[in-house]
């Protein structure tokens, strides 16, 4: 298993969550589904932080 980019991880987790929700009778009680959602939220948070860091490091209109 190789290292995935955050974007790839995000799409993979979204797909897994959708599959798991479709097959789960009671998604509110499914611990595995909850863990997948938590992983997805963690990846989304990392991506959001990454984009804000890039925006601060290279502000538009600034010449360096």
Biopython code that builds the backbone (N, CA, C, O; Angstrom):
import numpy as np
from Bio.PDB.StructureBuilder import StructureBuilder

atoms = [
    (1, "UNK", "N", (0.843, -1.184, 0.000)),
    (1, "UNK", "CA", (0.000, 0.000, 0.000)),
    (1, "UNK", "C", (0.884, 1.240, 0.000)),
    (1, "UNK", "O", (1.693, 1.438, 0.906)),
    (2, "UNK", "N", (0.723, 2.061, -1.011)),
    (2, "UNK", "CA", (1.537, 3.259, -1.141)),
    (2, "UNK", "C", (0.915, 4.455, -0.440)),
    (2, "UNK", "O", (-0.211, 4.407, 0.056)),
    (3, "UNK", "N", (1.673, 5.503, -0.422)),
    (3, "UNK", "CA", (1.214, 6.739, 0.199)),
    (3, "UNK", "C", (0.270, 7.456, -0.764)),
    (3, "UNK", "O", (0.583, 7.599, -1.946)),
    (4, "UNK", "N", (-0.862, 7.899, -0.276)),
    (4, "UNK", "CA", (-1.831, 8.625, -1.108)),
    (4, "UNK", "C", (-1.767, 10.104, -0.805)),
    (4, "UNK", "O", (-1.404, 10.509, 0.299)),
    (5, "UNK", "N", (-2.126, 10.919, -1.802)),
    (5, "UNK", "CA", (-2.247, 12.349, -1.553)),
    (5, "UNK", "C", (-3.541, 12.575, -0.762)),
    (5, "UNK", "O", (-4.396, 11.693, -0.686)),
    (6, "UNK", "N", (-3.666, 13.732, -0.196)),
    (6, "UNK", "CA", (-4.867, 14.025, 0.597)),
    (6, "UNK", "C", (-6.113, 14.029, -0.277)),
    (6, "UNK", "O", (-7.181, 13.603, 0.162)),
    (7, "UNK", "N", (-5.984, 14.507, -1.511)),
    (7, "UNK", "CA", (-7.137, 14.514, -2.425)),
    (7, "UNK", "C", (-7.588, 13.092, -2.745)),
    (7, "UNK", "O", (-8.783, 12.800, -2.763)),
    (8, "UNK", "N", (-6.622, 12.212, -2.998)),
    (8, "UNK", "CA", (-6.959, 10.818, -3.288)),
    (8, "UNK", "C", (-7.613, 10.161, -2.078)),
    (8, "UNK", "O", (-8.584, 9.415, -2.207)),
    (9, "UNK", "N", (-7.067, 10.450, -0.909)),
    (9, "UNK", "CA", (-7.615, 9.886, 0.330)),
    (9, "UNK", "C", (-9.053, 10.369, 0.541)),
    (9, "UNK", "O", (-9.920, 9.604, 0.963)),
    (10, "UNK", "N", (-9.287, 11.631, 0.243)),
    (10, "UNK", "CA", (-10.625, 12.208, 0.400)),
    (10, "UNK", "C", (-11.633, 11.513, -0.509)),
    (10, "UNK", "O", (-12.725, 11.155, -0.067)),
    (11, "UNK", "N", (-11.273, 11.322, -1.777)),
    (11, "UNK", "CA", (-12.200, 10.674, -2.698)),
    (11, "UNK", "C", (-12.419, 9.218, -2.320)),
    (11, "UNK", "O", (-13.535, 8.709, -2.427)),
    (12, "UNK", "N", (-11.356, 8.539, -1.876)),
    (12, "UNK", "CA", (-11.469, 7.147, -1.452)),
    (12, "UNK", "C", (-12.412, 7.028, -0.252)),
    (12, "UNK", "O", (-13.281, 6.157, -0.233)),
    (13, "UNK", "N", (-12.247, 7.886, 0.734)),
    (13, "UNK", "CA", (-13.079, 7.818, 1.933)),
    (13, "UNK", "C", (-14.531, 8.170, 1.626)),
    (13, "UNK", "O", (-15.445, 7.560, 2.182)),
    (14, "UNK", "N", (-14.754, 9.140, 0.753)),
    (14, "UNK", "CA", (-16.125, 9.487, 0.376)),
    (14, "UNK", "C", (-16.832, 8.295, -0.248)),
    (14, "UNK", "O", (-17.994, 8.016, 0.050)),
    (15, "UNK", "N", (-16.114, 7.599, -1.119)),
    (15, "UNK", "CA", (-16.680, 6.431, -1.778)),
    (15, "UNK", "C", (-16.996, 5.341, -0.755)),
    (15, "UNK", "O", (-18.057, 4.720, -0.818)),
    (16, "UNK", "N", (-16.084, 5.106, 0.182)),
    (16, "UNK", "CA", (-16.299, 4.076, 1.193)),
    (16, "UNK", "C", (-17.489, 4.423, 2.094)),
    (16, "UNK", "O", (-18.267, 3.541, 2.457)),
    (17, "UNK", "N", (-17.632, 5.683, 2.450)),
    (17, "UNK", "CA", (-18.747, 6.108, 3.300)),
    (17, "UNK", "C", (-20.069, 5.881, 2.569)),
    (17, "UNK", "O", (-21.029, 5.386, 3.158)),
    (18, "UNK", "N", (-20.118, 6.243, 1.286)),
    (18, "UNK", "CA", (-21.353, 6.042, 0.511)),
    (18, "UNK", "C", (-21.709, 4.568, 0.415)),
    (18, "UNK", "O", (-22.869, 4.193, 0.584)),
    (19, "UNK", "N", (-20.712, 3.730, 0.144)),
    (19, "UNK", "CA", (-20.954, 2.287, 0.057)),
    (19, "UNK", "C", (-21.464, 1.743, 1.382)),
    (19, "UNK", "O", (-22.425, 0.974, 1.426)),
    (20, "UNK", "N", (-20.814, 2.149, 2.451)),
    (20, "UNK", "CA", (-21.167, 1.637, 3.774)),
    (20, "UNK", "C", (-22.570, 2.081, 4.176)),
    (20, "UNK", "O", (-23.318, 1.303, 4.768)),
    (21, "UNK", "N", (-22.936, 3.332, 3.858)),
    (21, "UNK", "CA", (-24.277, 3.839, 4.172)),
    (21, "UNK", "C", (-25.341, 3.080, 3.403)),
    (21, "UNK", "O", (-26.417, 2.802, 3.932)),
    (22, "UNK", "N", (-25.043, 2.744, 2.153)),
    (22, "UNK", "CA", (-26.017, 2.049, 1.323)),
    (22, "UNK", "C", (-26.299, 0.642, 1.855)),
    (22, "UNK", "O", (-27.425, 0.155, 1.749)),
    (23, "UNK", "N", (-25.292, -0.005, 2.420)),
    (23, "UNK", "CA", (-25.444, -1.386, 2.875)),
    (23, "UNK", "C", (-25.798, -1.502, 4.354)),
    (23, "UNK", "O", (-26.152, -2.586, 4.820)),
    (24, "UNK", "N", (-25.709, -0.422, 5.084)),
    (24, "UNK", "CA", (-25.971, -0.464, 6.512)),
    (24, "UNK", "C", (-27.469, -0.302, 6.787)),
    (24, "UNK", "O", (-28.129, 0.569, 6.220)),
    (25, "UNK", "N", (-27.983, -1.155, 7.664)),
    (25, "UNK", "CA", (-29.396, -1.060, 8.029)),
    (25, "UNK", "C", (-29.636, 0.103, 8.986)),
    (25, "UNK", "O", (-30.660, 0.782, 8.910)),
    (26, "UNK", "N", (-28.690, 0.320, 9.876)),
    (26, "UNK", "CA", (-28.825, 1.387, 10.853)),
    (26, "UNK", "C", (-27.517, 2.184, 10.896)),
    (26, "UNK", "O", (-26.654, 1.900, 11.727)),
    (27, "UNK", "N", (-27.358, 3.182, 10.006)),
    (27, "UNK", "CA", (-26.092, 3.919, 9.936)),
    (27, "UNK", "C", (-25.742, 4.670, 11.222)),
    (27, "UNK", "O", (-24.567, 4.924, 11.488)),
    (28, "UNK", "N", (-26.738, 5.023, 12.012)),
    (28, "UNK", "CA", (-26.462, 5.754, 13.248)),
    (28, "UNK", "C", (-25.728, 4.882, 14.261)),
    (28, "UNK", "O", (-24.988, 5.401, 15.097)),
    (29, "UNK", "N", (-25.921, 3.568, 14.199)),
    (29, "UNK", "CA", (-25.299, 2.664, 15.163)),
    (29, "UNK", "C", (-24.063, 1.951, 14.607)),
    (29, "UNK", "O", (-23.436, 1.169, 15.321)),
    (30, "UNK", "N", (-23.708, 2.205, 13.358)),
    (30, "UNK", "CA", (-22.587, 1.513, 12.716)),
    (30, "UNK", "C", (-21.266, 2.167, 13.125)),
    (30, "UNK", "O", (-20.966, 3.287, 12.713)),
    (31, "UNK", "N", (-20.484, 1.457, 13.938)),
    (31, "UNK", "CA", (-19.216, 2.014, 14.424)),
    (31, "UNK", "C", (-18.193, 2.178, 13.314)),
    (31, "UNK", "O", (-17.442, 3.154, 13.292)),
    (32, "UNK", "N", (-18.162, 1.222, 12.390)),
    (32, "UNK", "CA", (-17.218, 1.314, 11.288)),
    (32, "UNK", "C", (-17.482, 2.518, 10.407)),
    (32, "UNK", "O", (-16.552, 3.184, 9.953)),
    (33, "UNK", "N", (-18.750, 2.792, 10.169)),
    (33, "UNK", "CA", (-19.142, 3.948, 9.365)),
    (33, "UNK", "C", (-18.760, 5.243, 10.080)),
    (33, "UNK", "O", (-18.298, 6.197, 9.455)),
    (34, "UNK", "N", (-18.956, 5.263, 11.372)),
    (34, "UNK", "CA", (-18.594, 6.448, 12.155)),
    (34, "UNK", "C", (-17.092, 6.708, 12.076)),
    (34, "UNK", "O", (-16.659, 7.854, 11.958)),
    (35, "UNK", "N", (-16.302, 5.641, 12.141)),
    (35, "UNK", "CA", (-14.850, 5.779, 12.048)),
    (35, "UNK", "C", (-14.446, 6.303, 10.668)),
    (35, "UNK", "O", (-13.545, 7.134, 10.554)),
    (36, "UNK", "N", (-15.114, 5.814, 9.623)),
    (36, "UNK", "CA", (-14.822, 6.309, 8.276)),
    (36, "UNK", "C", (-15.155, 7.792, 8.150)),
    (36, "UNK", "O", (-14.398, 8.560, 7.556)),
    (37, "UNK", "N", (-16.288, 8.181, 8.710)),
    (37, "UNK", "CA", (-16.676, 9.605, 8.663)),
    (37, "UNK", "C", (-15.654, 10.471, 9.393)),
    (37, "UNK", "O", (-15.309, 11.558, 8.930)),
    (38, "UNK", "N", (-15.174, 9.986, 10.533)),
    (38, "UNK", "CA", (-14.183, 10.742, 11.300)),
    (38, "UNK", "C", (-12.884, 10.890, 10.517)),
    (38, "UNK", "O", (-12.260, 11.951, 10.527)),
    (39, "UNK", "N", (-12.479, 9.806, 9.833)),
    (39, "UNK", "CA", (-11.274, 9.874, 9.002)),
    (39, "UNK", "C", (-11.456, 10.861, 7.867)),
    (39, "UNK", "O", (-10.541, 11.617, 7.540)),
    (40, "UNK", "N", (-12.650, 10.855, 7.258)),
    (40, "UNK", "CA", (-12.951, 11.777, 6.167)),
    (40, "UNK", "C", (-12.885, 13.219, 6.659)),
    (40, "UNK", "O", (-12.297, 14.074, 5.997)),
    (41, "UNK", "N", (-13.475, 13.490, 7.800)),
    (41, "UNK", "CA", (-13.461, 14.856, 8.344)),
    (41, "UNK", "C", (-12.036, 15.307, 8.658)),
    (41, "UNK", "O", (-11.685, 16.469, 8.455)),
    (42, "UNK", "N", (-11.225, 14.381, 9.152)),
    (42, "UNK", "CA", (-9.829, 14.695, 9.463)),
    (42, "UNK", "C", (-9.072, 15.082, 8.200)),
    (42, "UNK", "O", (-8.315, 16.053, 8.200)),
    (43, "UNK", "N", (-9.273, 14.328, 7.128)),
    (43, "UNK", "CA", (-8.612, 14.620, 5.857)),
    (43, "UNK", "C", (-9.101, 15.951, 5.299)),
    (43, "UNK", "O", (-8.304, 16.743, 4.796)),
    (44, "UNK", "N", (-10.407, 16.204, 5.384)),
    (44, "UNK", "CA", (-10.947, 17.478, 4.906)),
    (44, "UNK", "C", (-10.356, 18.649, 5.680)),
    (44, "UNK", "O", (-10.051, 19.692, 5.101)),
    (45, "UNK", "N", (-10.198, 18.477, 6.976)),
    (45, "UNK", "CA", (-9.612, 19.528, 7.810)),
    (45, "UNK", "C", (-8.162, 19.792, 7.404)),
    (45, "UNK", "O", (-7.740, 20.945, 7.319)),
    (46, "UNK", "N", (-7.397, 18.717, 7.152)),
    (46, "UNK", "CA", (-6.005, 18.868, 6.726)),
    (46, "UNK", "C", (-5.915, 19.596, 5.392)),
    (46, "UNK", "O", (-5.051, 20.453, 5.206)),
    (47, "UNK", "N", (-6.807, 19.257, 4.463)),
    (47, "UNK", "CA", (-6.814, 19.931, 3.164)),
    (47, "UNK", "C", (-7.129, 21.415, 3.306)),
    (47, "UNK", "O", (-6.502, 22.257, 2.664)),
    (48, "UNK", "N", (-8.102, 21.725, 4.148)),
    (48, "UNK", "CA", (-8.480, 23.126, 4.360)),
    (48, "UNK", "C", (-7.310, 23.915, 4.952)),
    (48, "UNK", "O", (-7.051, 25.047, 4.542)),
    (49, "UNK", "N", (-6.613, 23.324, 5.906)),
    (49, "UNK", "CA", (-5.459, 23.978, 6.521)),
    (49, "UNK", "C", (-4.358, 24.179, 5.496)),
    (49, "UNK", "O", (-3.723, 25.233, 5.452)),
    (50, "UNK", "N", (-4.137, 23.165, 4.675)),
    (50, "UNK", "CA", (-3.104, 23.234, 3.650)),
    (50, "UNK", "C", (-3.358, 24.369, 2.664)),
    (50, "UNK", "O", (-2.432, 25.096, 2.304)),
    (51, "UNK", "N", (-4.591, 24.523, 2.230)),
    (51, "UNK", "CA", (-4.911, 25.575, 1.257)),
    (51, "UNK", "C", (-4.757, 26.960, 1.871)),
    (51, "UNK", "O", (-4.307, 27.885, 1.194)),
    (52, "UNK", "N", (-5.124, 27.120, 3.145)),
    (52, "UNK", "CA", (-4.957, 28.434, 3.774)),
    (52, "UNK", "C", (-3.487, 28.764, 3.965)),
    (52, "UNK", "O", (-3.093, 29.924, 3.846)),
    (53, "UNK", "N", (-2.671, 27.760, 4.261)),
    (53, "UNK", "CA", (-1.226, 28.001, 4.396)),
    (53, "UNK", "C", (-0.629, 28.440, 3.072)),
    (53, "UNK", "O", (0.184, 29.362, 3.024)),
    (54, "UNK", "N", (-1.038, 27.772, 1.993)),
    (54, "UNK", "CA", (-0.529, 28.154, 0.674)),
    (54, "UNK", "C", (-0.952, 29.568, 0.320)),
    (54, "UNK", "O", (-0.169, 30.329, -0.248)),
    (55, "UNK", "N", (-2.186, 29.923, 0.653)),
    (55, "UNK", "CA", (-2.688, 31.258, 0.334)),
    (55, "UNK", "C", (-1.926, 32.320, 1.115)),
    (55, "UNK", "O", (-1.660, 33.399, 0.587)),
    (56, "UNK", "N", (-1.574, 32.034, 2.349)),
    (56, "UNK", "CA", (-0.822, 33.001, 3.164)),
    (56, "UNK", "C", (0.634, 33.084, 2.717)),
    (56, "UNK", "O", (1.238, 34.156, 2.764)),
    (57, "UNK", "N", (1.192, 31.970, 2.288)),
    (57, "UNK", "CA", (2.595, 31.954, 1.877)),
    (57, "UNK", "C", (2.804, 32.668, 0.550)),
    (57, "UNK", "O", (3.855, 33.272, 0.334)),
    (58, "UNK", "N", (1.821, 32.606, -0.339)),
    (58, "UNK", "CA", (1.921, 33.211, -1.664)),
    (58, "UNK", "C", (0.700, 34.069, -1.938)),
    (58, "UNK", "O", (-0.171, 33.691, -2.722)),
    (59, "UNK", "N", (0.636, 35.245, -1.279)),
    (59, "UNK", "CA", (-0.550, 36.093, -1.479)),
    (59, "UNK", "C", (-0.609, 36.616, -2.919)),
    (59, "UNK", "O", (0.411, 36.958, -3.518)),
    (60, "UNK", "N", (-1.794, 36.664, -3.438)),
    (60, "UNK", "CA", (-2.008, 37.133, -4.810)),
    (60, "UNK", "C", (-1.705, 38.625, -4.877)),
    (60, "UNK", "O", (-2.081, 39.383, -3.983)),
    (61, "UNK", "N", (-1.030, 39.037, -5.928)),
    (61, "UNK", "CA", (-0.744, 40.448, -6.126)),
    (61, "UNK", "C", (0.550, 40.905, -5.475)),
    (61, "UNK", "O", (0.998, 42.022, -5.731)),
    (62, "UNK", "N", (1.148, 40.095, -4.661)),
    (62, "UNK", "CA", (2.408, 40.461, -4.007)),
    (62, "UNK", "C", (3.566, 40.010, -4.876)),
    (62, "UNK", "O", (3.584, 38.874, -5.351)),
    (63, "UNK", "N", (4.517, 40.877, -5.083)),
    (63, "UNK", "CA", (5.702, 40.489, -5.839)),
    (63, "UNK", "C", (6.844, 40.276, -4.864)),
    (63, "UNK", "O", (7.088, 41.102, -3.985)),
    (64, "UNK", "N", (7.532, 39.175, -5.024)),
    (64, "UNK", "CA", (8.630, 38.877, -4.105)),
    (64, "UNK", "C", (9.942, 38.801, -4.825)),
    (64, "UNK", "O", (10.975, 38.558, -4.201)),
]
sb = StructureBuilder()
sb.init_structure("model")
sb.init_model(0)
sb.init_chain("A")
sb.init_seg("    ")
for serial, (resi, resn, name, xyz) in enumerate(atoms, 1):
    if name == "N":
        sb.init_residue(resn, " ", resi, " ")
    sb.init_atom(name, np.array(xyz, "f"), 0.0, 1.0, " ", f" {name:<3s}", serial, name[0])
structure = sb.get_structure()
